[in-house]
Amino acid sequence: MAQANRSRRGSKAEQARRRARAIGHLRRSDPVIGVLIDARPGFDPRAWLKELPPMNLFAAIVFQVVGQQLSLQATRRILDRMRAHFGGIMPAPAQLRAVRPAQLRRAGLSHKKVATLRDLAARFDDGRLDEKALRRLPDEEIEAALTEVPGIGPWTVQGALIIALNRSDIVLPGDLALRKVIQQVYRLDHRPSPAEVLCIAEPWRPYRSLATAYLFAAAFDAARSPEATKRVDGARARAD
């Protein structure tokens, strides 16, 4: 027991050191991200996941497919209906493969998303996709393997890599909310293209996931309170 406690304390200490290194790098490499960091002391980039069920890679991809072109609130409502059908848990591949398409449609999924989820479940169930094998691959190879499933694109995989595998160097250049908040905090006169997002994010490597989390936090804060946007803009002005 004592050894386990020491191991947990050591793990937390190492996590704190890694987090400090990441924040230090982001502050040095991008003053705009530095302002967002200063505005959110104690920010936990994974806190929002506590409101969701635990998710392995398969479940995280399901979550991302459900959430395509939807708000987080709408995604959660559909996910809750799906989980209710499976006894309150996220379905395993075999369970999802076995359910009738009409039942998934009643949860609020489109025909296209139902087809994507059933194809995904079949591939995980029959071994064409294997979670243990995927976890050992670099990000780009996981993306290549999963985007072979019709209806699954880079955005879907990138989000799942953050949620399920906690990969540290992921950015979602095609995400509309991310592009909007980048336009705001970087004071651009246009909404950046995905290619421009990748250029802006290049200095954040190898901690692009954390920088992206701060940007999403700024977007959510702005949606909840215009005053939060004014505070960030004021800090930006002082940093310029």
N, C-alpha and C positions, 0 to 999 in steps of 0.2 A: 504493500500500500504506500509506504513512504517513498519507495523508488518510483512508483507511478506518479505520485504527487510531484516529485522532483522533475520527472520527465515532462509533466504538463507545464510546470513553471518554466523549464528550459525552453519548451516549445513556444510558450507565450513570449518569453524574452527574445527568442530568435525572430518571431513574427514582428515584435516591436522594432528590432534592429532593421529588419528588411523594410518595414514601413518607413522608418526614419530615412533610410538610404533613398527610397523611392521619392519621398517628399523633397528631400534635399536636391535630388537630381532635377525634379520638375521645377522647383523654384529657380534653379540656376539656368535651366534651358529655356524657360518660357515665363516671362514676368506676368503674362495674362493668367496663366494657370496659378502662378504664385498668389495673385490677388484672390482667386477663388479659394485657395487653400487657407489664406488668412481669414477669409470671411466665414469659414466653417471649422473652427477648432473642434477636435474630437470627432470629426466626421468618420462614419463607418460606411465604406462603399458597399458592404453586403447587408446592411441593416434591412433594406427593403425585402430581401429574400426571407426574412423571418415571418413575413405575412403570407408566405406561400408554403405549400407542402414540400418536404424534402424531395429533391429530384436528382436521379442519376442522369447519365447522358441521354438515354432514350427519352425519359420523362421531360428533360429540358428541351429537347427538340420538339416534342409534342407541344409543350408550352409555347415555344416560339412559332410553330406553325399556326396554332390557335390564334396567336397575337398578330399575325400578319395583317397590316392595314387597320388595326384596331387599337383603341386606347388600352392602357393597363387595366382600368376598371372593367371595361367590356370583356377583356380577356379573362379576368378573374371570374366574372359571372359565368361565362361559358365553361371554364375549367371546373367551377364548383358543380355545375350540372353534370358534367362528365364524371367527376369523382363520385357524385351521389349514386350514379348507376353502378359504380364499382365498389360500393361499400365504403365510400369516403376516402379512398386512396387513389393515387395515380395508377393507371392500369399498366400491367406488364405487357410486353409485345404479344404474347399468346392471347391474353385477355382482349386486347384491342382488336386483334385480328379476327377473333371469334364473334365479336358483337355485330349485329346487323347494321348496315349503313343508315337505315331509317332512324335507329336509336341515336346515332351520332348527329344526324340532322336535327333531331328534336332538341338536342343540347344547344343548337344555334350555329352549327358549322355549315359552311357552304358545301355544295357537291364536290368542288375542287379540293377543298381541305380534307374532306372525308376520304377521297381517293388517295391523297398524299399520305394521310395517316395510316391507311390500311396497307399501302405499299411499303411504307417505312416499317410498320409492325411486322409484315411478312419477312422483310429482309433481316430484321433483328431476330425473328423467331427461327428462321431456317439457317441462320449462321452466315449468310452473305455479309452481314455487318455484325461485328463482335465488339462489345463495349471494352473488354479488357485489351483487345488488340488496338482498338482506336485510341485508347488512353496513352498508349506507348508512342504514338506518332506525333510528329511536330504539327503545329496548327494548320499549316498549308495542306498537309496530306490528309488530315481529318476533313478539312473543307472539301477537298477534291473527292473524297470517298462519299461524303454525305450529299453533295450536290448532284450526284448521279441520280438521286431520287427525284422524279418530276415533282415540281412544286416546292422544292427546297433550294433556296439560293444562299448566297454568302451571308446576308443579314441574319437569316435563320440560324446558320451554323455558328456565326460569330457570337451571337447572344448565348447560345447553348455552351460554347466554350467558356464563357465568363461564369455562367450560372453553375454548371455542373463540374467543370474541371478547374475553375478559378485560375485560368490562364492569365498571365500578367501583362501580355503585350498585344492586346486585342483592341482594335478600333472598329467602329461600325460606320464606314464612310457614306453608306447609302441611307442612313437613318435620317428621316426628315426632321425630327425634333433636335437631333444633334446638329444638323446643318443650320437650323434656325438659331440655336443658341450660340453657335460659333459666329454667325453673322453679327449677332448682338454684341457679344463680349469682345470680339476683335474689331468691332466698328467697321465692318465691311459695307460697301455700298451695293452689295448683291448677295444672294444666297450662294454659298460656295458649292461647287460641284463635288462629287465624291473624290475626284482626283485632287481637287484643291484641299479637301479635308485631309487626305493622306499626306500632302505636302506640309500642311500646318502641323500635323501630328508627328512628323518625322523626328523632330528634336526630343519628343517625349520617350522614345525608345530607351530602354526596354520596359517602360512602365506605362504604355499607352492605355491599358485598362483602367488604371487609377486616374489618369488625367480625364479620360472619357467619363468616369463616374462623377468627378467633380463638375464636369460640364452638364451632365444630366441632372445633377442636384441643383445647379443654377437654373436650369429650365423648369424643374418642378417648383422651385421657390418662386420664380417669376409668375408661374401660372397661379400659385396660391396667393401671392401678395405682391402688388406692384412696388411696395416699399422695399422689398428685397432687391428688386432690380435697381432701384435708385441707390441703394447702399453699395452695390457692386459697381455701378457706374461711377459713383463718387470715389470709391477706392481706386478704380482704373485711372481716373483723372489725376489723382495724387501720385500714382505710380508712373504716369507718362512723363 
